[in-house]
């Protein structure tokens, strides 16, 4: 079942017998923060690489099944580690705070520079899950020449008006920053939402949830203007039963990128062999997601090659 904004859906590519390898890439940001990137890639010669941004509070290692499924289809996946999570040397607390600015201006440039240095031959797509898709959209819009396209999975704007119980969600956007400032960080593991998150990050997230517009404290860039001018093609995969990423939320985010060619597909329980098609369950059976991503990336790569080497 598909919800397509442009053309026909590509036929999902079956996994082929591709041998894969894993790599761990240490990264140090300009402010001294350290973390590791996890990569799974095909052996031998390959050229397609997807740099992946996790959901809020989600360690990079949880995306290794997706990485294996993509690498088996010829697409390398490098998984970013958010500051404060997993291999990161930082932990959110009263004395250790950060927001979107550090993630977008410090960590991501350092990580992507490390990837380009290691695999300069690769065409790089940027993708993400949930908040990762949002921040990936912001970063790609600021640096469109660095990326071949954008992949969103279970993502969308957090704008409260785009949710069924938006009034309650808006209350959460008011309370979450207050709780974070009171405790020194958002105790996500204790309350059952995300990880332990930094105060300014939660403030930036809640601001976009209340206003429907993106901004980052300490960054002068106009994200809304950058998104509106972004020419990068977008593949958006929405999960049918995902109340955290409903259609209206995704539409609001995609509506900020009118210059981009956009393909939207819906992943159903049938696609996942009867398992729930919700915000997180797909991570346990990522093959249908990987098949659609690999097929779309391959089609985009053919287009890039044709534009780079036009017929005489």
Buried (B, 14 or more C-beta within 10 A) or exposed (E): EEBEEEEEBBEBBEBEEBEBEEEEBEBEBEEEBBBBBBBBBBEEEBBBBBBBBBBBBBBBBBBBBBBBBBBBBBBBBBBBBBBBBBBBBBBBBEEBBBBBBBBBBBBBBBBBEBBBEBBEEBBBBBBBBBBBBBBBBBBBBBBBEBBBBBBBBBBBBBBBBBBEEBEEBBEBBEEBBEBBBEBBBBBBEEEEBBBBBBBBBBBBBBBBBBEBBBBBEEBEBBBBEBBBBBEBBBBBBBBBBBEBBBBBBBBBBBEBBEEBBBBBBBBBBEBBEEEBBBBBBBBEBBBBBBBBBBBBBBBBBEBBEEEEEEEE
